[in-house]
Amino acid sequence: MTVRLADIIEVLDAAYPPALAQSWDSVGLVCGDPSESVEAVTIAVDATTSVVAQVPDRGLLLAHHPLLLRGADSVSTDTAKGALIHSLIRTGRALFTAHTNADSAAPGVSDALAAALGLEVTDVLSPVPAGPALDKWAVFVPSEDPGTAAAVRSAMFSAGAGQIGDYSQCSWSVAGTGQFLPHEGATPTIGTVGAVEQVAEDRVEMVAPASRRAAVLAGLRSAHPYEEPAFDILALQPIPGDVGLGRIATLPSPEPLAAFVSRVRGALPATSWGVRASGDPTTPVSRVALCGGAGDSLLAEVAAAGVQAYVTADLRHHPADEHSRVSDVALVDVAHWASEYPWCHQAARLLNDHFGASLPVTVSDVRTDPWNVEGS
């Protein structure tokens, strides 16, 4: 069975949707012809010279970190990255990146980290909202003529309101009493200038995408009989989805922080960075947060997550110090490369499950962690 690069990209994009990538990121195909066949896949955290040397001719290198993350105006062979690109192209090899989209996907980088530590994932630490931002509309319509409320509903539905999942024209109503006092210059549909008026009204509610706010308002005004319709627009809190950065996971049974740190050290590849932690070594740990890669941007979410420890990489002095002043959550800091290396095996299983023996898949054994000398 011949496997085209396009076939592999289809599988990777389904597992690690490009839409999940952060706005600053660069993911997807870096070099290669999607129509050409691929004879093998090599997976690594970084596309380095040593890693590229392991990729067979007409093979694909699947890397987690982008080779060309920031703007480049040259891939000349006298630049380090340009030399790699030329080396790949000359031998029919391709390069594909799954970065922050693989971080947020489910399963993704943090799921692989949790599995390596023997933990069970229960929640997403910083979930991506499920669906678009929504508004709740509440419109007050005179109820004497039922056709009035029906006309307002219809106009708002036509403008994009009232859609919930696979259902359309969704709304809710309740009867009440509206009151208003028309002033000079007003032309009230009901009542007279200078007199307080009370009117039986229906409160009509429905949701609409926030992006359709102007259109829904225009539809409401066009169908409403009042000169100045009364309405509320409430921006709804996003519903958390099942994808996003970081994970929350539980241990098989509680253990002291010192033992948990030893668990982390024993489960991840050894690095000169090692594993370091801050917190009370005797604190029982049963529920932890994890983020493969640099994770100090999620410290606020961690503090509110109801966990006893946070496993991540690249924690800086000042964010860690500030966290310790406001939170009792212990910090467990590991090497960036080590925290993401388990994902390579996750991606390998994904491709093996899909293509089987027709596509050999190898996880590179090159340690691309840039820190390689330990003090004595």
C-alpha positions in Angstrom: 0.0 0.0 0.0 1.4 3.4 -1.0 1.0 6.1 1.6 1.0 9.7 0.3 2.1 12.6 2.3 -1.4 14.0 1.9 -2.8 10.9 3.6 -0.6 11.4 6.6 -1.5 15.1 6.8 -5.2 14.2 6.8 -4.7 11.9 9.8 -2.5 14.5 11.7 -4.9 17.4 11.0 -7.8 15.3 12.3 -5.9 14.4 15.5 -4.3 17.8 15.9 -6.6 20.4 14.2 -4.7 23.4 12.9 -7.5 25.6 14.2 -6.4 24.8 17.8 -3.0 26.4 17.2 -2.3 29.7 18.9 -2.4 32.8 16.7 1.3 33.3 16.9 2.2 29.7 16.0 3.3 28.1 12.7 2.0 24.6 12.2 1.5 22.2 9.3 3.7 21.3 6.3 7.0 23.1 6.1 8.4 21.3 3.1 7.3 18.4 1.0 4.9 17.5 -1.8 1.6 16.2 -0.5 1.1 14.2 -3.7 4.3 12.2 -3.3 4.6 8.9 -1.4 6.2 8.6 2.1 8.2 5.6 2.9 8.7 6.2 6.7 8.0 8.6 9.5 10.4 9.8 12.2 9.0 11.7 15.1 10.9 14.1 17.4 10.4 17.2 19.5 12.8 19.3 17.5 14.1 19.3 13.9 17.8 19.3 14.5 20.7 18.2 12.4 21.1 15.0 14.3 17.4 14.2 14.1 17.2 15.0 10.4 20.1 12.6 9.8 17.9 9.8 11.1 15.1 10.4 8.6 15.3 8.0 5.6 15.2 9.3 2.1 11.6 9.9 1.0 10.6 10.0 4.7 8.7 12.4 6.8 9.9 14.2 9.9 7.1 15.0 12.2 8.3 17.6 14.7 6.6 19.2 17.6 8.5 22.5 17.6 8.4 24.6 14.5 11.6 25.0 12.6 10.5 28.3 11.1 8.4 29.8 13.8 9.3 33.5 13.2 9.6 35.3 10.0 12.4 34.2 7.7 13.6 36.0 4.6 16.1 33.3 3.5 16.6 29.6 3.6 20.1 29.8 2.2 22.3 26.9 2.9 24.7 29.1 4.7 22.1 29.4 7.5 21.5 26.6 9.9 17.8 26.3 9.3 18.2 26.8 5.5 20.8 24.0 5.4 18.3 21.6 7.0 15.5 22.6 4.6 17.8 22.0 1.6 19.0 18.7 3.0 15.4 17.5 3.4 14.3 18.6 -0.1 17.3 17.2 -1.9 16.5 13.7 -0.7 12.7 13.9 -1.1 12.1 14.2 2.7 9.3 16.2 4.2 8.9 18.2 7.4 5.6 18.6 9.2 4.9 20.5 12.5 2.2 19.9 15.1 2.9 22.4 17.9 0.3 24.3 20.0 -2.5 22.5 18.1 -1.0 19.2 19.5 -0.8 21.0 22.9 -4.5 21.7 22.9 -5.8 18.6 21.1 -7.4 15.7 23.0 -5.4 13.6 23.4 -2.5 15.9 23.1 0.9 16.7 24.7 -0.3 17.1 28.3 -2.4 13.9 28.0 0.8 12.1 27.0 2.7 13.6 29.9 -0.1 12.5 32.3 0.0 8.9 30.9 3.8 8.8 31.3 3.4 9.7 35.0 0.7 7.1 35.5 -2.1 9.7 36.1 -5.7 9.7 34.9 -6.8 12.9 33.1 -10.2 14.3 34.3 -10.4 17.9 33.0 -8.8 20.5 30.8 -6.9 23.1 32.7 -7.5 26.0 30.3 -10.3 24.8 27.9 -11.0 26.3 24.6 -14.7 27.5 24.5 -17.1 25.1 22.8 -18.7 27.0 20.0 -18.9 30.7 19.3 -19.3 33.5 21.8 -23.0 33.9 22.5 -25.4 36.6 23.6 -28.6 36.2 25.5 -31.3 38.6 24.2 -34.3 39.6 26.2 -36.9 41.7 24.3 -40.1 43.2 25.8 -43.0 43.1 23.4 -46.7 44.2 24.0 -48.7 41.0 24.4 -52.2 42.3 23.3 -51.6 41.1 19.7 -49.8 37.7 19.7 -48.7 38.4 16.1 -46.4 41.2 17.4 -44.2 38.9 19.4 -44.2 36.4 16.5 -43.0 39.1 14.1 -40.2 40.1 16.4 -39.1 36.5 16.9 -39.2 35.9 13.1 -37.1 38.9 12.4 -34.5 38.0 15.0 -34.4 34.4 13.8 -33.8 35.6 10.3 -30.8 37.6 11.6 -29.2 34.5 13.1 -30.7 34.2 16.6 -32.4 31.2 18.1 -30.0 28.5 17.0 -29.0 25.9 19.7 -27.1 22.9 18.3 -29.2 21.1 15.8 -32.3 23.2 16.7 -33.5 26.5 15.3 -36.1 29.1 16.2 -35.5 28.5 19.9 -37.0 31.0 22.3 -38.7 31.4 25.6 -41.4 33.8 26.9 -43.0 34.9 30.1 -45.7 37.5 30.7 -45.3 40.6 32.8 -46.1 44.3 33.0 -44.0 47.0 31.4 -44.1 50.7 32.5 -42.9 53.8 30.8 -43.4 57.6 30.8 -43.3 59.3 27.4 -41.7 62.7 27.3 -42.0 65.7 24.9 -40.7 64.7 21.5 -41.7 61.0 21.9 -44.3 59.4 19.6 -45.5 56.5 21.7 -47.3 53.6 20.0 -49.2 53.0 23.2 -50.1 55.7 25.7 -49.7 59.5 25.7 -47.0 62.0 26.4 -46.8 63.0 30.0 -48.8 60.0 31.3 -47.3 56.9 33.0 -48.4 53.9 31.0 -48.5 50.2 32.1 -48.8 47.6 29.4 -49.1 43.8 29.4 -45.9 42.6 27.8 -44.1 39.4 27.0 -40.4 39.0 27.7 -39.0 37.1 24.7 -35.6 35.5 25.2 -33.2 33.7 22.8 -29.5 33.3 22.2 -27.5 34.5 19.2 -23.8 34.5 18.2 -22.1 37.7 19.4 -20.8 38.2 15.9 -24.5 38.7 14.8 -25.2 41.4 17.4 -25.7 44.2 14.9 -27.8 42.1 12.5 -30.1 40.8 15.3 -30.5 44.3 16.7 -31.5 45.6 13.2 -34.0 42.8 12.8 -35.5 43.5 16.3 -35.9 47.2 15.6 -37.5 46.6 12.2 -40.2 44.3 13.6 -40.9 45.9 17.0 -43.9 48.3 17.2 -42.3 50.6 19.8 -40.5 53.8 18.9 -37.8 52.7 21.5 -37.9 49.0 22.1 -36.8 47.8 25.5 -34.2 44.9 25.4 -31.3 43.4 27.2 -28.1 41.9 25.6 -26.2 39.7 28.0 -22.8 38.3 27.0 -22.8 34.7 28.1 -19.9 33.0 29.7 -18.3 30.5 27.3 -19.0 26.8 27.8 -15.7 25.0 28.3 -14.9 22.4 25.7 -12.9 19.2 25.9 -9.8 20.7 24.3 -7.3 23.3 25.4 -4.0 23.9 27.1 -3.0 21.8 30.1 -4.8 19.0 32.0 -6.0 18.2 35.4 -5.4 14.6 36.5 -5.5 12.3 39.5 -3.1 9.9 41.1 -4.0 6.3 41.7 -3.7 7.0 45.5 -2.4 10.1 47.4 1.3 10.3 48.0 3.6 13.0 49.6 5.0 15.7 47.3 8.5 14.3 47.8 7.3 10.9 46.5 5.4 12.5 43.6 8.5 14.4 42.6 10.4 11.1 42.5 7.6 9.6 40.4 8.1 12.5 37.9 11.9 12.0 37.9 11.6 8.3 37.3 9.0 8.5 34.5 10.6 11.2 32.3 13.8 11.0 30.3 16.9 12.1 32.3 18.2 15.6 31.5 20.8 17.8 33.0 17.9 20.1 34.0 16.5 17.3 36.1 13.4 17.8 38.2 13.0 20.5 40.8 10.1 21.4 43.0 8.9 24.0 45.5 6.4 23.2 48.3 6.1 21.2 51.5 7.6 17.8 50.8 5.1 16.2 53.1 2.0 17.6 51.5 -0.3 14.8 50.2 -0.8 15.0 46.5 -3.8 13.4 44.9 -4.8 15.8 42.1 -2.4 17.7 39.9 -2.3 20.0 37.0 0.0 19.4 34.0 1.2 21.4 31.0 3.8 20.0 28.6 6.2 22.7 27.6 6.5 26.2 29.1 3.6 26.6 31.5 4.0 29.6 33.7 1.3 31.5 31.7 -1.2 29.1 33.3 -0.3 29.7 36.9 -3.5 31.7 37.6 -5.6 28.8 36.3 -3.5 26.4 38.4 -4.1 28.3 41.6 -7.9 28.1 41.0 -8.0 24.4 39.9 -8.2 22.7 43.2 -4.9 20.8 42.8 -2.0 20.2 45.1 0.8 20.3 42.5 1.6 21.5 39.0 3.9 19.8 36.6 5.3 21.9 33.8 8.6 23.2 32.3 10.5 26.5 32.0 9.2 28.0 35.2 10.9 31.4 35.7 12.0 32.8 39.0 9.6 35.7 39.4 6.3 34.0 38.2 7.2 31.0 40.5 7.9 33.4 43.4 4.7 35.3 42.9 2.7 32.1 42.7 4.2 30.9 46.0 3.0 34.1 47.7 -0.7 33.5 46.8 -1.1 29.8 46.4 -0.2 26.6 48.2 0.0 24.6 45.0 3.4 23.0 44.7 5.4 23.5 41.6 7.2 20.7 39.8 9.5 22.0 37.1 11.0 19.7 34.5 13.0 20.1 31.3 11.0 21.5 28.4 12.1 18.7 26.0 11.4 15.9 28.6 7.9 17.2 29.3 7.0 16.9 25.6 8.9 13.8 24.6 6.1 11.4 25.6 3.9 13.0 22.9 6.2 11.5 20.3 5.1 8.1 21.3 1.5 9.2 21.3 1.8 10.4 17.7 3.6 7.2 16.8 0.7 5.2 18.1 -1.8 7.4 16.1 0.0 6.7 12.8 0.6 3.0 13.6 -3.1 2.5 14.4 -4.1 4.2 11.1 -1.5 2.9 8.6 -0.2 -0.3 10.2 2.8 -2.1 8.6 2.4 0.0 5.4 4.1 3.0 7.1 7.1 2.4 9.4 7.1 4.9 12.2 10.1 5.6 14.5 10.5 7.9 17.5 13.9 9.5 17.4 16.2 8.6 20.2 18.1 11.9 19.9 17.9 14.0 23.0 17.3 17.5 21.6 17.3 19.1 25.0 19.8 22.0 24.5 21.1 21.6 28.1 23.7 18.9 28.1 26.4 19.7 30.7 25.9 19.2 34.4 28.1 20.9 37.0 30.0 18.7 39.4 
